[in-house]
């Protein structure tokens, strides 16, 4: 499970490719990549606050989109830095679901060295695909 930033996709935005052995690992890696654009050291984010997570979409790429948008929403609306905790992805015939929780803490500039502000996830080149040994995703963030 991991991610790497891509410099050749969208020069004015931040782009990354994430991977995981399962969809849950992939979604966690993509969440970490998104937060890693905003916060220098993810280890500084403690699990002190919990928010329930229930999302549903008709496609896996849109489900990932919704998860990452949820992280940005909480950052903007409540000044919370949250990460997925025990996510579960269920693939249905007509709907994909993501359940679990988001855990983290309030943004604290004395504790969290902030880098860039992510405004949104874009649909540009958004992709979730099966790969050898698991799953891969490509994501572009508007900064």
C-alpha positions in Angstrom: 0.0 0.0 0.0 1.3 3.4 -0.9 1.3 6.4 -3.1 3.6 8.5 -5.3 3.1 12.0 -6.5 3.0 12.6 -10.3 4.5 15.8 -11.7 3.7 15.2 -15.4 -0.2 15.1 -15.3 -1.4 18.5 -14.1 1.4 21.0 -13.5 -0.9 23.6 -11.8 -2.5 20.9 -9.6 -1.3 18.0 -7.4 -1.6 14.5 -8.9 -0.8 11.1 -7.4 -1.1 7.4 -8.1 -2.1 5.2 -5.1 -2.1 1.4 -4.7 -3.2 -1.2 -2.3 -3.7 -4.9 -2.0 -7.4 -4.4 -1.4 -9.8 -1.6 -2.1 -9.7 -0.6 1.5 -5.9 -0.3 1.4 -6.2 1.7 -1.8 -8.7 4.1 -0.4 -6.5 4.6 2.7 -3.5 5.3 0.6 -5.4 7.8 -1.5 -6.6 9.5 1.6 -3.0 9.7 2.9 -1.8 11.1 -0.4 -4.5 13.8 -0.3 -3.6 14.7 3.3 0.1 14.6 2.5 -0.4 17.4 0.0 -1.8 19.5 2.9 0.2 18.4 6.0 3.9 17.8 6.0 3.9 14.8 8.5 0.8 12.6 8.7 2.2 11.1 11.9 1.3 14.3 13.7 -2.5 13.7 13.2 -3.8 11.9 16.3 -7.0 9.9 16.4 -9.0 12.1 18.9 -12.2 12.8 17.0 -14.4 10.4 15.1 -16.9 11.0 12.3 -19.1 8.2 10.8 -18.5 7.4 7.2 -21.2 6.0 4.9 -20.9 6.7 1.1 -22.5 5.1 -1.9 -22.0 5.5 -5.6 -22.5 3.6 -8.8 -18.8 3.4 -9.7 -15.6 2.8 -7.7 -13.8 5.9 -9.0 -16.7 8.1 -7.9 -16.7 6.4 -4.5 -13.0 7.3 -4.1 -13.9 10.8 -5.3 -16.6 11.1 -2.6 -14.2 9.9 0.2 -11.5 12.4 -0.7 -14.1 15.2 -1.0 -15.3 14.2 2.5 -11.8 14.8 3.9 -11.7 18.2 2.2 -15.2 19.1 3.4 -14.2 18.4 7.1 -11.0 20.3 6.6 -12.9 23.4 5.3 -16.0 23.3 7.4 -14.8 22.1 10.8 -11.0 22.5 10.5 -10.5 18.8 11.0 -7.7 16.6 9.7 -9.3 13.2 9.3 -8.1 9.8 8.0 -10.2 6.7 7.2 -10.3 4.1 10.0 -11.4 0.5 9.4 -13.0 1.3 6.0 -15.1 -1.4 4.3 -15.8 -1.3 0.5 -18.8 -3.4 -0.7 -19.3 -3.9 -4.4 -22.9 -4.5 -5.4 -24.6 -5.0 -8.7 -25.7 -1.4 -9.0 -24.0 0.4 -6.1 -20.6 0.5 -4.4 -20.6 1.4 -0.7 -17.9 2.6 1.7 -18.5 2.4 5.4 -16.4 2.9 8.5 -15.3 6.1 10.2 -12.9 9.0 9.8 -10.6 9.7 12.7 -8.3 12.6 13.4 -8.1 15.9 15.2 -8.6 19.7 14.8 -6.0 21.5 12.7 -3.3 23.0 14.9 -0.8 25.2 13.2 1.7 24.7 16.1 1.5 20.9 15.7 0.7 20.4 12.0 3.0 22.0 9.5 0.6 22.9 6.7 1.7 22.9 3.1 -0.8 23.5 0.4 -4.6 24.0 0.6 -6.5 21.4 -1.4 -9.7 22.9 -2.8 -11.2 19.9 -4.4 -10.8 16.5 -6.1 -11.1 16.8 -9.9 -12.6 14.3 -12.3 -9.6 14.9 -14.7 -8.0 11.5 -15.2 -9.7 10.0 -12.1 -9.4 6.3 -12.3 -9.7 3.2 -10.1 -8.5 0.0 -11.7 -7.6 -3.6 -10.8 -3.9 -4.2 -11.1 -1.5 -7.1 -10.5 -1.6 -7.8 -6.8 -4.5 -5.4 -6.0 -5.8 -2.0 -7.0 -4.4 1.3 -8.4 -5.9 4.8 -8.6 -4.9 8.0 -10.3 -6.2 11.3 -8.7 -5.7 15.0 -9.5 -6.4 17.5 -6.8 -7.2 21.2 -7.3 -4.9 23.3 -5.2 
